[in-house]
Structures are given as structure tokens and as C-alpha cells.
Amino acid sequence: MRAYKVQNASREKRVGVTAKSLDDLISKGREKLQIPEGEKVTVVIEDDGTVVDSDSFFKKLPSQTVFVFLCKGEQWKGAGDLIYEALSRLHNTARRAELADQIRELMTDENAPEKISIMSQYLEMLEMDIDSEERYEDEDWFEGLNKKYKTKSEVMRHSAQQRIRSYYVSAKEQIQREADGDTKELLLDLLEEINNELKSNDFHGSYFDRQAAARQRLCDKKGWFQCQGAFDRDTCDKLHTINPYASKGYRQLFGLWNLDHIIEKSREVIPTVIEAARTKPKYAELNWQEAYRLLFTKDNLKLVQVGCHKKAARVENTVKTKDFLVT
Ligand SMILES: [Zn+2]
């Protein structure tokens, strides 16, 4: 039996309970929070509002997790959402000081050391000049970078392009190594198509460029990036956030953020593409667009802070050879 905490939606009551299953948690939590038997209860995680509706999911959660019991008509925004909202309002610089005060206040209430360190990082970033863009406005930011870069966005574009190029190069190397004969010929043609498409998309430099169109970038227009959570989760429950445009230090720290493939590149996508080329019937064509989508687009890429970057083995066979064939 493990120990957890339960609270109600108004945050008025938070009590400790031990439970061996989700049903057990619900029945004990009900009692402690004095929720009548007949009332339907939805259990969510306090941090990010994720609904807990199966015992198997419940059992994966660590002890001391805080659960919120929602009754009919009640809603819960996770603590993370509240902070994201506060951050997104920072574009309104007049409210910056006020928000910084609110966050400071939150910090004094919060005991978890991890959250305190994340919040103090936010505060530090808030107090920096994130808006300046040109080299002459913020020389420190550019320290150690090639003189050819005149703006922060150019530097960030280049950094996104480098990552995308490295995925292309490693895909090519793997194909050179693992395919042979006619299969290799077919795949080299496919790589050619992919390379042309990458060129026409400027190697997706826009992913890190705060001046790019909204749907092409991963940050907001001020340069704030939010961790998208591990490949097997929908969100980041650690509230990882960074603005590499804020300072040289944060620019360098951003180097530790990974662009992860949700469906793994070298163990799933590439081997399946190779297999598709090897077993392709005469009348079928290789679907390079699908390979491109999985290797280089936001559909299958996630930006994650190193803490959410998991190298663990993944669920295999989520792509099939037929995905890469068109008839
Ligand atoms: Zn994260």
C-alpha cells in the first residue's frame, strides 16, 4: 500500500490516504473529503489535470502524488497550466513585475525543491531582455558565435537546421549500411526526393525561429519553448520551459533540449522503410512523403528537456511497411 494525497477542487482540503488500488483510493478519498456516496467523482492529477480512470495507470503513479476529486460540474486546471498561462501573459510587459511577484508568492508556499528551482529559473528569465534581436543590442548573447550572424533568430534557425540535417545524414548512413542491391538504389532515390523537400523547407530552420510563422515554429513569438513531455506522454509534468533568446547561458542550455522522434527513427522508421523497399511489389511506389513526415515534421517530433528525454526501449511495430507504399 502506498501513500497519496487527495484534495477537493477548491483546494480547501488536502489529506493523506493510503490505497492499494484506484477503487480503494476513491472510496477512502470520498470519506476523507466527505463526498456523498451517490455523487459521481472524477479523479485527476493535481499537477497537470490528467484524468486517472484506470487501475493500471494509477499504479504507475509515484507515491505522494496529489489527486483532485472533482464532483459534477467542477473542472481542474493543473498547477502547470496556471503557470503556463501566467507566462503567456508576459508578452504584456506592463504586468511583468506583478506576475513576478505572484510567482514569488507561489514559491514560498511550495515545498518541492524541484519546483522551486524551475520557478527561480522562470524569474531569472523574466528579468532578462528577451526582446532584443540584433547583435549590437545584446553583444553578450552572441559571444563565441560566428561574426556572420546578425540576429538571434538567424542563430536559432541555423541550430534547428543542424539538427534536421543530422537526422538526414544519419538516415542516409543507416540506409547505406543496411540496404543492398536494388533496395539500396530505390532508397537512394527516395533520399533524393527527401533532400529536395528539405531544401524547399529550408531544413526547417523555422522550428526554432521566433520570427517564423506561428504554425512553423515550436516556440511562441517571444522565443519561449515548452517541453512537450516524454515520447510516451501527452505533456511535460515538470513544467520545463526555456527561452534561449534570453541570454547566452540559456542559449547554451537549450543545446541540451532534444528533438525526439515519437516513433523512433533508427529502430523503427528507417528499418521499416528499408523493409518496404526490399519487399515492394513491382506495381507499388515508395511513399517518400510518409518517410519525410515521420523523420522531419512536427507530426513525429517532440521538443523535450533532457529530464524528459527517455532512451528506454519503445513499443515496436507502430509503423508498417505498407505505410511506405503507394499503389
Ligand atoms: Zn519536460
Residues whose N, C-alpha, C, O or C-beta is under 5 A from the ligand:
A	BS01	ZN	C227 G229 C236 K238 H240 Q305 C308
